[in-house]
Amino acid sequence: MFNISTLRKLFKVDPADYMLSLCGDDALRELSSPGKSGSFFYLTNDDRYMIKTMKKAEVKVYLLLSFSKLFLSFLDW
């Protein structure tokens, strides 16, 4: 399944550095206006990562697409 740890590995992001960026003192700041979808965006204070909130419908589509890719890769074995 394609998830955040897969992305970190793909882009060679050290898990400890990632956690420090997200969880350090004053780690996140909200960007001034929500996106077109109404989602909110947050940026880490070191400007390394951006986080987007997702509505339930977006999560369902994401999970469906992830599951579909996993299933198709299984059929290709």
N, C-alpha and C positions, 0 to 999 in steps of 0.2 A: 504494500500500500504506500502511496506517495504521501509523505507527511513532513513535518518540520525537520525531523532528524535526517530524513533523506535529503532535503534541501541543504542542510548544514554540511553533510558529507559531500554532496555534489560540489559545493562552493568552498570546500576545505575550511569551514568555520570551526574553530576550536570551541568545544562545548563550554569550557570554563570562561573564555572570553565573552561568549554569547550571554551566559548567565550574568556576568558582571555588568554587561551593557544594559540588560533588562532589569536587574535587581539592585543595582548600586544606589547610592544616595541620589535622590531626585532623578530617578532613572528615566521617567517618561514625561514628555510634554505633549499636550494636545495641540494639534494644528488648528488654525483659527476657524475654519469652517468645515462642516461635514461635506463629504463627497456627494456627487449627484444621486447616488443610491440612498443617501441618508446615513451611510456608515461614517464612523468617526475614525480619524487617523491619528496615530501617536508616533512620535519620533524619540528615539533614545537621546539622552543629552550628549552622547559622544557622536551623534549623527551617523551612526553605523547601520541602524535598523529602523524600519518603519513597520508599524503594526496597524492593521485594518480590522475593525469590528465587522462581523458578518451577521446578517439576519438569518433566521431559521431556514428560509427558502434557499438562500445562498449556500448554507451548510449542506442542505439536502442535495442540491445539484452537485456540489463538490464531492460529497460522499458517493453519489451515484456514479459520477465520472471516474472517481478513483476505483470503485468496485468494478466498473466496466473494464477499465484498463487491466486490472489484476486478473479478472476472469479471462479476458482475451489473451493475456500472456500465458495463462494456464493452458489454454487450448493450443497454443503454439509449441508447447514443450515437445 
